[in-house]
Amino acid sequence: MIEVKMEAVQRVYTEKKDKFTRFFELLSQYNAKFNLTSITEEKDVLYKHFYDSLAGMDLFPKGIEVAEVGSGGGFPSIPLMFAREDLSFTLIESKSKKCDFLKVVVREFGLKATVLCSRAEEVSRSNFREYFDASTARAVASLPVLAEYCLPLVKPGGLLVAYKGPTEKGRSAIRAFSQLGGELEDEAEYSLPEGIGTRTLIVVRKVDHTPPKYPRGKGEERRTPLS
């Protein structure tokens, strides 16, 4: 059973505080133009974005390539790259203004990341299908929908690390995982500081190839989620 230790998260944040401070400045600057996040107060950003993103930092094997689906303002990917300089990321985001912001952040910090301004279902139909060692996403969609976007990007043997809220559990999507070549491996509930709330990390192992018909595309993933 995986365990999230907030003491470790806090230690990493303190060690990298200069980077996080600058990232907060950029996020605040561009948020006024690009609507990157509705969470804007410094303490809320600290706990709900930075600490929450760092919660999964130990779940990724060393030196792997990770696809992030629906990167938005760069969560969890940017904090993860601050903490884990061995990781490489491909940031998949469909909105051009958010892509522009992500490119600024990648250049500013010299991160090992590429920004793809595209939809996940389109990327899954390209040379990136079953290319990555892992995929991740945070606050993008329900688990069955998220799995259909993410698992086709992951090679067999790889991982999906899903950041979810307090109520959605891995067992709710076991059948969807199976249809996509995955199986539930582990999950952990954790609490953010100062009573901010609880969250869940869900780890899915890719055990087989994803059938060619997935993802279905044209919004079918959201209209009729796998069950």
C-alpha positions, 0 to 999 in steps of 0.5 A, spaced: 500 500 500 502 506 497 503 512 503 503 519 502 508 523 507 506 530 507 513 531 511 516 529 505 512 533 501 514 539 505 521 538 505 521 538 498 517 544 497 522 548 502 528 545 498 525 548 492 522 554 494 525 559 490 523 555 484 516 554 487 516 562 488 518 564 481 512 559 478 507 562 483 509 569 480 508 566 473 502 563 474 499 569 477 501 573 471 499 569 466 492 567 469 489 574 468 490 573 461 489 565 460 484 563 466 489 558 468 486 556 474 480 559 479 485 557 485 489 564 486 490 565 493 497 564 495 496 559 501 491 555 496 496 555 491 501 552 495 497 546 498 491 545 493 496 545 487 504 545 489 503 540 495 497 536 492 502 535 485 508 533 490 504 528 493 505 523 487 512 524 487 515 517 489 510 513 485 514 514 478 520 510 477 527 513 476 528 516 469 522 515 465 518 518 460 511 521 462 505 523 458 501 528 462 494 529 459 490 536 460 496 539 463 492 546 464 497 550 468 502 545 469 499 540 475 502 535 477 507 536 472 511 542 473 512 541 481 514 533 479 519 536 475 522 540 480 522 535 485 524 529 480 529 532 475 530 525 472 523 525 469 521 527 462 514 530 461 510 531 454 505 536 456 498 534 452 494 540 452 488 542 447 488 550 449 493 554 445 493 559 450 495 554 456 500 551 451 503 558 451 504 558 458 507 551 459 512 553 454 514 559 458 515 555 464 519 550 460 523 555 458 524 559 464 526 553 468 530 549 463 525 543 464 526 536 460 519 537 457 515 538 451 509 541 450 504 538 445 498 543 443 493 537 441 487 533 444 489 526 448 485 522 443 489 525 437 496 524 440 494 516 442 493 515 434 500 518 433 507 515 434 506 516 441 501 511 442 503 506 447 510 510 447 510 512 454 513 509 461 507 512 465 501 517 464 498 522 469 493 527 470 489 531 475 482 533 475 481 532 468 475 527 468 472 521 471 476 515 472 473 511 466 474 517 462 481 519 464 483 512 463 481 512 456 485 518 455 491 516 458 492 508 458 493 508 450 499 512 451 502 508 456 506 502 454 505 495 457 508 494 463 507 502 465 503 506 469 497 511 470 498 515 476 491 519 477 490 524 482 483 524 484 478 527 489 476 524 496 470 520 493 472 517 487 476 510 488 479 505 483 474 500 484 469 504 481 473 503 474 476 496 474 472 494 468 474 500 464 481 499 466 480 492 464 477 494 457 483 498 456 489 493 458 490 496 465 488 493 472 488 497 479 495 496 482 494 501 488 491 507 491 492 512 497 488 517 500 491 523 504 490 529 507 492 536 505 495 541 511 490 545 515 484 542 513 484 543 506 481 537 504 483 529 502 485 527 496 486 520 492 492 517 488 490 511 484 495 507 480 493 503 474 498 498 471 498 497 464 498 489 463 496 488 456 495 492 449 490 497 449 485 495 443 485 499 437 478 502 438 480 506 444 480 512 445 473 512 441 474 520 440 469 525 438 467 526 445 464 519 446 469 518 452 465 523 456 458 521 453 458 514 454 464 512 459 466 505 459 463 501 465 
